[in-house]
């Protein structure tokens, strides 16, 4: 716990300097006031605001104040505010960040609290439930899975003759199926971008993660919170990088400025990103299809993460306040179909199976991906390790390093990050 203590001490100092403040615990009318921190932006935020508004109007004992924080320093603010005992009552966290937050002593276990509010964790699929468990304790309530998927501009695909009789894209589940599909799009529509994605950055990393695990790649790390071994399969990592690299400069133009804008403007046949884009394309009145990344290799696998609700540590917290927190989190969990309007897949199986979710367009077409998501390893080094992997893949896709040299750089960086 040496690193945890260091972070807490440093956090306290930063918190004092930053002037973090905690608002009053009660409203003027006597209602309990809960601060709820989020980092959401774009289409996501409005859907969460609607859920909070619904909760606030559904009862007269608790008021939840949703507070938007900047994404760039969100987790830093969680650390500094909680260290100074001025943190939020509830916060959003990615499942991938839970091990680091737990190791720093910032989170309360939630299973007992949530069971008392009537939430059954058996309603979550095993991979999603496991994603919020650290050292045999549940530290968050998952509210969604948001995997990396494929979007097709249906009008352009139809113009290129790339839809089947049902009006849907038909991409073969083979190693060349995806590239063949967009090569045909390039030939049919030479003035359009066949497939849009950034040459580097997090989306290319998400694609590499998908391919690596579909090829049968081993976990990046051993399952050790503080002293993990690097278990990345070098050969498969290289093969996955080579596979993706072959798309760039062929069916994917190099260094697209804004691939979201390229797709939204109707200038790309396809694009890959997270499911949150579904709500964006609907708002833009775009004629599109949303579908899983094709199963190109032997293993069913997908990249994704989960938004979860956390309860930060507080020095003093009454049982009444804890009950209010648990009831609000349970309410958000119950409203999974409403949250799905942002494009996400509800975390709970019963919500996914509900008519409220199934009747929404597009979502049911990729909901099956949730069970195939390979979540990150439970190690305190996951977030910096992701940066290492993104940087190495950037070098490969930009032709500054060969796939072999790029993956070797990745392995060296991971070793430095984990002090091996």
N, C-alpha and C positions, 0 to 999 in steps of 0.2 A: 504493500500500500504506500510505498515511499513516494511514488509519482503522484498519487492521489493527494497526499498531504501537501506536496509542493504546489499543486494546482489550487488547492483550497486557500493556502496562505497568499499566493499571488492574486487569487480572485478577490480576496478580502480587500487587499490594497487597492486594486483597480476599482472595486465597487465604491470604496470611500471617495476615491478621486472623481469617479464618474457621476456621483450624486444620485445614484439609483434611489428611487423612492417607492414606497408601497402605499397605495391608496387606502382609505379608511375601510375597515372590515364590514361596516354596516352602512346602509343607505339612510337618508334622513327620515324615511318612513318606517324604519325598523327592519327592513329586509336584510338578510345576509347578503353581502356583496362578494362575489368571487371574481378574481382577475383571471382571465383566460388568454394566454399568449399564443399567437399563431404567426407563422411566417408565410402564409398563403398569398398568392398574387394572381393576377389574371382572372380567369373564370372561376377558380376555386373559391376565392374569398366570398363572393356574393352568395354562394350556396351555403357556406358555413355560417355567414351572417344570418341567413334566413332561418337556419336551424336554431341558432341562439335566440333570435327574436321569437320564434315559436315557443321555445322553452320559457322565456321570460313572461310571455303572455298566458302560458298554460297554468301558472300558479302565482301566488302572491307572497311567498315566503323568501324566495331567493332571487337575486338579480345577478346575472352573469354579464360581465363587461368584457367584450372581446377586444383585444388590443393587438394591433398589427405591428410586428417588429420587422426590421430589415433582415432579409435572408442572409446577407453576407456575414453578419456578426451575431446571428441569432443564438447559436450555441454558446458563444462567448458570453453573451448577456445572461443566459440561463446560469452559467457557472458563477459569474460575478454577483448576480442578484441573490441567488440561493445562498452563496457563501456569506453574504451580509444579512441573511434572514429577511430579504426584501423581494423574494421571488414570487412568481405567480402561484395561484392555487392550483391551476391546471395549465398544462402546456401541450403543444404538439411536438412530437419527436419522430424522426424516421426510426424504424426498427434497427437500422444499421448503427445508429448512434447510441443505442441503449447501453451496450457494454461499457463504453467510455464514461457515460454519465453515471452509471451505477458504480463503477470503480472509483469515481471521484466523490462518492458518498452523497450524491445529490438527489437520489430518488427514494421514494417509499415503495415497498412492495404493495401490490394492489389487490391480490386475490381475495383476501379476507374481507376487505372493504367492499369490493364489488359483489362478492357472493351475498353479502348482507343486503345489497341493493337489488338482488334477484338476477344478476348476470351469471349465466352458466358458461364457463370457458370451454365446455365440450361442444358448444355451438360453432367453434372456430375449426377450420381444417387443421390437420396436424402441423403442416409446415408453417402456417401463420401463427399458431399458438406457440410453437417452438421458437419463433423469431423474437418473441417478447420475454422469453425465459432466460435468465442469466443466473448461473450457479444455483439452479433448482428453485428459484423464486421468479414469480411473474411481476415484471416491473412496469407494465403498460397494458392498456386495452387497445388492441388494433381496431381501426375503423375502416380500413380498406386495404386492397393490394393494388399497386399501380405498375403493371408490367410494361415493358418495351414492346411496341407492336408496329404493324405496317398499315399505312393509309394509302388508298388508291383514289385518284380523281376519276370517278366513274364516267364522266363525259369524255375525258381524253382516252380512257381505256376502251370505251365503246368505239370512238373514232379510229383507234388503232386496231380494232378487231380483236381485243384481248379480254372479252367477256364471254362467258358460256351462255347456254340457252336460258339460264335463269337470271342472266344479267349480272353475274358475279365474276370477279377475277378468278382464274383457275391457274394456280401455280403448282408445278409438280414438286412433290416432296423428295427431291433428289439433290445432290451436291451442286448441280448446275441449274436446277429449276428456277431459282430466283434470278440469276444472271441471264438465263435464256429469256425469261419474261421481259426484263427491261432492255435487253438487246433488241428484242422484237419491237418494243416501244420506241427505241431510238431509230430504228429503221423506218417505222411507219410515220413517226412524227419528228423529223430531224430538227425542227425549230423549237422543240420543247425539251426540257430537262427530263431524262428518263426516271432517275431516282435522286431525290434531294436529301442530303444529310451533310453536316459539317465535316470537313476533312479531319478535324481533330476535336478534342473536347469530350464531354461526358456522354454524348449520344453515341459516338463511335466506340467508346469504352463499353457502353451497354450492349451494343451489337456484338463486340468481341466476346463479352461475357456469355451471351446467348450461344454463340457458335462454339466457344471453348467447351462449354458444358454439354452441348449437343454432340460434340465429338468424343465425349467421354472423359473430359478433363477432371482431374482430382481437385479437391478443395484448395484454395490459395494457401490457407494456413491450417495447422492442426487446431483442434478444438481446445485451446488453452487461453484463458482470458488474458493473462499477463506475460507469459513466456511462450508464445506459439512458435512452432517450427514452420518454416516455409515448405509447403508440400505441393506447390505449383508444378504441374507437369510441363517441363520445358519444351519437349517435342510437340505436344498438342498445342501449347500456347503459340508456338511458331506457326504451326499449320493454320490455326485460327486467324492469326495476323495476316498470313499470306493470302488466305481465302478472301478476307475483306479488302486487303490492299489491291487485289486484282480488279475490284470494282471501280476504283478511283482512276480518273483519266479515261475511263471507258464509258460506263453507263452512269457514273457519278462525276460531274465536273469538279475539278479541283478548286478548293477555297471559295465555295459559295458564300456570299456575304451574309444573307439571312435566309436560311432554307425554309423557315416557317413562312416568310413572306412570299418566297418563290412558289410554294405549294398553294397558299391561300389566294394568290393572284391568278391561279389557273395555269401556271407555267411549268408545272411538274406533274408527271404521271403518278409518281409515288413518293412517299417520304416515310421515314421511320423516327418515332419518338415515343414518349410515354402516353398512356391513355388519357391524360388530362387534356390533350389536344382535341378530344372528341367534342367537348363542350365549346371549344374555340371555333371549330369548323361548323358546328351547328349554328352558332351565333352569326357566322359569316355567310350563312345560307349557301354553303358549298355542297355540291352533289358528290358524295364520297362514300367509300366503303372502308370500314375498320375491320381488321382481321389479325390473327396471330402471325408472328414471324413464321414462315413455313418451316416445317420439320425437315431440315435438309440433311441431317445426319442421324446416327443410330439412337441417341438418347433423347427422350422427351425432356426438354429443359427450356427455361426462359429467364431473362433478367427482370428483376423488379425489386421493389421495396414496399414498405407499408407505412402509412401514416398511423401513428399511435397517440393515445392520450396518456400523459404522464402526470404524476402527482409529486411535485418537488417537496423535499424535506422542509419542515417548518419547526422551529424550536417549541412553539406552543400552538396546539391545534385542538380545539374542543371536539368532543364526539358529535355535537350538533353540526359543526362545520364539516367534519369528515363525511357525515351522512349527506350533507348538501352536495359536496363534491361528487360522491359516488352516484347520487341520483341524477346529477347532470350528465356525467359520463355515460350512465346507462341510457339516458334519453338520447344522447348523440348516437350511441350504438344502435338503438332501436330505429333511428332515422337514417339508416344506411342507404335505403333506396333514394331518399332525397339527396344525400351526399353523392350518390352515383350519377346524378345529373351533371356533375362536373366531369364525368367520364370514368371515374374510378370504379373498381369492382368491390362491392361491400365485403367486409372481412368475414361476416357471419354467414354460414351455409343457409340458415333459414331465411335470411333476407335475400340472398341470391335466388333462392327458389320461389320467392314471393311474386305475386302478379305485379306488384308495384315496381319491381325491378325488371321482370321478364318482359313487361309490356313497353319498356323504354326502347327506342330504336338503338341499334348498333351494340349496346352493352352486352346483351346475351350472346352476340356473335363471337366475343372474345373472353367471356367470363371463364371459360374452361382453362385459360392460361394460368389462373391463380394457383391451381394445384401443382403447376409445373415450375413455379418460380423457385430458383435456387437462391436463397437468401445468403447474405454475407456471413463469414465466420464470426463467432462471438469472441472478438479480441479487442482490446483497447486501441489497437493500432489500425483498425479498419479504415477510418477516415483519412489519415495520412497515407496509408497504403494505396487507397484509391487515387490519390493525387499522383503517387509514383507511377501507377499503371497508366493513368491518362497521359502523363508526360511521355512515357516510353512509346505508347501507341501513336501519339502525335508525331513523334520523330519518324516512325515507320510510314504512316500514311502520307506524310509530306515528302517522302523520298530522301530524308536526311540520313536514315539508317536502314539497313536491310532488316527483314523480319528477325533473322538470327541475332544480329547485333542489338536490335531494339529490345528483344526479350531478355537478352543477357544484361542490358542496362536496367531493365525492370527488376530482374532478380537481385542485382547489386544494390539498387535503391531500396528494395524491400528488406534486404539484410541490414542496411544502415538504419532504416526506420525502426526495425525490431531489435536493433542492437545485437545482431548475430555476427 
